[in-house]
């Protein structure tokens, strides 16, 4: 993750609150940003014009026209399998958690769409298919970036465009990427998360050690991350993990809602400067911070892309059900489409 400027760090604080749909966001230029729809309409119009120019020069999205919906804000959340310990041994990391947060401005509802990391999909700007979390690699290493920053930005772009294509080329406004250390710090900074565990949970990948005992408890960062990441040593249970991450999203929101987190802003600024990347501006984050206060997160709609696991060439893939894919897009975004490939 790249280091950020002071202004970017300030935006990060807003990002964390918005990502988890927290409240108690300070009023920032309220008269200018209180209409979240207007802020994002302006952004979408600028992006639409830019895309039209790009499409006229080259088939930037394989000839498929982007679908813009003025009543929706779509933000892609990416949780990377990176931490300080792994950074010493690995060159590149991938998003193990991919969730689209779609906010409907017309009725103030939220839809969460999770993608199992092994989902076999068409990779944007590439001629073939691969696991959806490999899209970051293709953008990073093969997307044409020259500097480390450009390569990272291309990685994010390929993930965003791959998800967009899978969902009928729906427009995705922005992305937010966080690594494991950032997630752990977040949970620790809010004092942990209240979790009810139905039965003892063991981490099969680490000598079957106990993660959490059954019952109500407060989990701090490392324990909570292990809890939501656990697949019982079975790669085919990544769908269950995707569902658990959606529940975690709601748990953290509920925890933030109970507290006034303004008091820990200085700590958040110092803690997250190397753990989060986003293309959201401060004004957009401020607008969202005000807007999400009226959203009832407990009624959000949760979707996990449906499919089946298959072994192909000694590798395991999650094959999305195409009919379920089309039905998902219709239910959430209200349109039907025919894939171009």
Secondary structure as UniProt FT lines:
FT   HELIX           6..19
FT   TURN            20..21
FT   HELIX           30..33
FT   HELIX           36..57
FT   TURN            60..63
FT   TURN            70..71
FT   STRAND          72..80
FT   HELIX           84..87
FT   TURN            88..89
FT   STRAND          95..104
FT   TURN            105..108
FT   STRAND          109..115
FT   TURN            117..118
FT   STRAND          119..122
FT   TURN            124..125
FT   STRAND          129..131
FT   HELIX           132..134
FT   HELIX           135..142
FT   HELIX           148..166
FT   TURN            167..168
FT   STRAND          174..179
FT   HELIX           180..189
FT   TURN            190..191
FT   STRAND          193..197
FT   STRAND          201..203
FT   TURN            204..208
FT   STRAND          209..212
FT   STRAND          215..219
FT   HELIX           221..229
FT   TURN            232..233
FT   HELIX           235..237
FT   HELIX           238..258
FT   HELIX           261..264
FT   HELIX           265..271
FT   TURN            273..275
FT   STRAND          276..278
FT   HELIX           282..291
FT   HELIX           292..294
FT   HELIX           297..299
FT   STRAND          301..304
FT   STRAND          307..312
FT   TURN            313..314
FT   STRAND          315..320
FT   HELIX           322..333
//
